[in-house]
Amino acid sequence: MQSGVKLRDIQIRSTARILRFMSTLSYGRWLIERVGCTRFGSSILGSVLGYRRSFQTLDEAERAVKPYAKGGHENPANAALHLQLNCAARPSDYAAFYYLRDRMPFIRKVFDFGGNVGNLYYCYKNYLPLASDLKWTVYDLPENNSRGQTLASERKVANLQFTDNIREAGAVDLFIASGSLHYFDKPLPNLLEGLDQLPRYILINRTPLTEGREFAVVQDARHIRVASMIYNRSRMIADFERLGYAVLGEWQAPELRLPVADRPSADLCAFSGLWLEHVNRHAAGSESLHNLAPTSFDGVTTRSRHFDDAPKADLATQIPSNA
């Protein structure tokens, strides 16, 4: 960074820290919201917060953070960090395992959307019974795909592949989007509806969702800054249902949260997870697989849509959550 950009970055991050402290106080939270409700106040907050304010679109957030991004998703340090984070399962992974454990031996094709260098594959193979002929395809940026192919070659992993073609997601058994949906400018249902055939199962994990209006923010992980889109949960579920999916499970990812400096009321205390199954493909498929659906499990809700109300840990506040 140039000296001017560095100074501006220090000012932005310092202001964000001050507002975050203020938001922990009831009066401070009220004051920030009140100031942000006025045109003048909103303009002032936006000016002093720079890329740390909220935005209407992902494109606006990306343009604001570009001088400070430090390479964004393409930074090699980001891939290394997430590979390290996925050495062991995180809390929200265990909810995913609940739905996957009985289905995984029958799954032959997996599409890992925004899967970085294959982080999730290396983690899940230690917890789930993967089929010997499983084909696990990671969709990511060309730079990450190249790193992932090199890593897979070094580890002699034959069933891990990489692509930058979303159309390869058609006709897979399982579509995974773990910590990736918020980095795309279209909701997942919009991306899937162009496929020749829809995936049978969809696993969404570590995704920030809101019941309010959609907005974008920048996640600041110190080593990189990346723009993120916060989609409306109810609207996304309705769009999935329009495509023929049913939501059979829903949970929270307590290891991730997202503060919004200029809109404390929009803070996310935890990210979300969803398990969806395509109703039509289920009807045509094996009845034995259909009967594998569980009914309850430690705070995981099946065939309904409410979250548990257990206290949420603050294990990782701003780490971009790819996989």
ChimeraX attribute file (.defattr): number of C-alpha atoms within 10 A of each C-alpha:
attribute: neighborCount
match mode: 1-to-1
recipient: residues
	/A:1	11
	/A:2	7
	/A:3	8
	/A:4	8
	/A:5	12
	/A:6	13
	/A:7	11
	/A:8	15
	/A:9	20
	/A:10	11
	/A:11	15
	/A:12	18
	/A:13	17
	/A:14	14
	/A:15	18
	/A:16	23
	/A:17	13
	/A:18	11
	/A:19	21
	/A:20	19
	/A:21	13
	/A:22	18
	/A:23	23
	/A:24	11
	/A:25	11
	/A:26	9
	/A:27	11
	/A:28	16
	/A:29	20
	/A:30	16
	/A:31	14
	/A:32	22
	/A:33	19
	/A:34	13
	/A:35	16
	/A:36	18
	/A:37	12
	/A:38	11
	/A:39	9
	/A:40	11
	/A:41	15
	/A:42	17
	/A:43	13
	/A:44	14
	/A:45	21
	/A:46	17
	/A:47	13
	/A:48	17
	/A:49	22
	/A:50	20
	/A:51	30
	/A:52	27
	/A:53	22
	/A:54	23
	/A:55	21
	/A:56	14
	/A:57	17
	/A:58	24
	/A:59	15
	/A:60	15
	/A:61	25
	/A:62	21
	/A:63	12
	/A:64	19
	/A:65	22
	/A:66	15
	/A:67	16
	/A:68	18
	/A:69	24
	/A:70	16
	/A:71	16
	/A:72	20
	/A:73	22
	/A:74	16
	/A:75	15
	/A:76	13
	/A:77	14
	/A:78	21
	/A:79	21
	/A:80	13
	/A:81	14
	/A:82	21
	/A:83	20
	/A:84	12
	/A:85	16
	/A:86	18
	/A:87	14
	/A:88	15
	/A:89	15
	/A:90	14
	/A:91	14
	/A:92	21
	/A:93	20
	/A:94	15
	/A:95	24
	/A:96	22
	/A:97	16
	/A:98	16
	/A:99	19
	/A:100	22
	/A:101	15
	/A:102	16
	/A:103	20
	/A:104	18
	/A:105	15
	/A:106	13
	/A:107	19
	/A:108	16
	/A:109	20
	/A:110	24
	/A:111	27
	/A:112	28
	/A:113	25
	/A:114	23
	/A:115	28
	/A:116	29
	/A:117	31
	/A:118	30
	/A:119	23
	/A:120	24
	/A:121	20
	/A:122	17
	/A:123	20
	/A:124	19
	/A:125	11
	/A:126	12
	/A:127	14
	/A:128	15
	/A:129	15
	/A:130	20
	/A:131	14
	/A:132	9
	/A:133	12
	/A:134	17
	/A:135	18
	/A:136	21
	/A:137	24
	/A:138	31
	/A:139	25
	/A:140	25
	/A:141	17
	/A:142	14
	/A:143	14
	/A:144	25
	/A:145	21
	/A:146	15
	/A:147	17
	/A:148	23
	/A:149	17
	/A:150	13
	/A:151	14
	/A:152	19
	/A:153	12
	/A:154	9
	/A:155	9
	/A:156	10
	/A:157	12
	/A:158	12
	/A:159	14
	/A:160	20
	/A:161	19
	/A:162	25
	/A:163	19
	/A:164	15
	/A:165	10
	/A:166	16
	/A:167	14
	/A:168	15
	/A:169	25
	/A:170	17
	/A:171	17
	/A:172	21
	/A:173	19
	/A:174	25
	/A:175	24
	/A:176	23
	/A:177	25
	/A:178	25
	/A:179	23
	/A:180	24
	/A:181	25
	/A:182	26
	/A:183	21
	/A:184	15
	/A:185	15
	/A:186	13
	/A:187	18
	/A:188	18
	/A:189	17
	/A:190	13
	/A:191	13
	/A:192	18
	/A:193	14
	/A:194	12
	/A:195	15
	/A:196	12
	/A:197	13
	/A:198	22
	/A:199	24
	/A:200	21
	/A:201	24
	/A:202	23
	/A:203	19
	/A:204	22
	/A:205	28
	/A:206	29
	/A:207	28
	/A:208	27
	/A:209	21
	/A:210	19
	/A:211	12
	/A:212	13
	/A:213	11
	/A:214	17
	/A:215	18
	/A:216	24
	/A:217	28
	/A:218	25
	/A:219	24
	/A:220	20
	/A:221	17
	/A:222	10
	/A:223	14
	/A:224	19
	/A:225	25
	/A:226	24
	/A:227	29
	/A:228	25
	/A:229	27
	/A:230	25
	/A:231	24
	/A:232	17
	/A:233	17
	/A:234	14
	/A:235	14
	/A:236	16
	/A:237	18
	/A:238	15
	/A:239	17
	/A:240	21
	/A:241	17
	/A:242	12
	/A:243	17
	/A:244	15
	/A:245	25
	/A:246	20
	/A:247	21
	/A:248	18
	/A:249	27
	/A:250	24
	/A:251	25
	/A:252	28
	/A:253	23
	/A:254	22
	/A:255	19
	/A:256	27
	/A:257	23
	/A:258	20
	/A:259	19
	/A:260	21
	/A:261	27
	/A:262	24
	/A:263	19
	/A:264	19
	/A:265	15
	/A:266	18
	/A:267	14
	/A:268	17
	/A:269	20
	/A:270	22
	/A:271	22
	/A:272	25
	/A:273	26
	/A:274	24
	/A:275	24
	/A:276	25
	/A:277	23
	/A:278	19
	/A:279	18
	/A:280	12
	/A:281	15
	/A:282	15
	/A:283	10
	/A:284	8
	/A:285	12
	/A:286	10
	/A:287	10
	/A:288	8
	/A:289	12
	/A:290	13
	/A:291	8
	/A:292	13
	/A:293	18
	/A:294	14
	/A:295	11
	/A:296	12
	/A:297	10
	/A:298	8
	/A:299	15
	/A:300	23
	/A:301	23
	/A:302	20
	/A:303	16
	/A:304	12
	/A:305	16
	/A:306	14
	/A:307	15
	/A:308	14
	/A:309	8
	/A:310	9
	/A:311	8
	/A:312	15
	/A:313	15
	/A:314	12
	/A:315	11
	/A:316	14
	/A:317	18
	/A:318	16
	/A:319	21
	/A:320	27
	/A:321	23
	/A:322	26
	/A:323	26
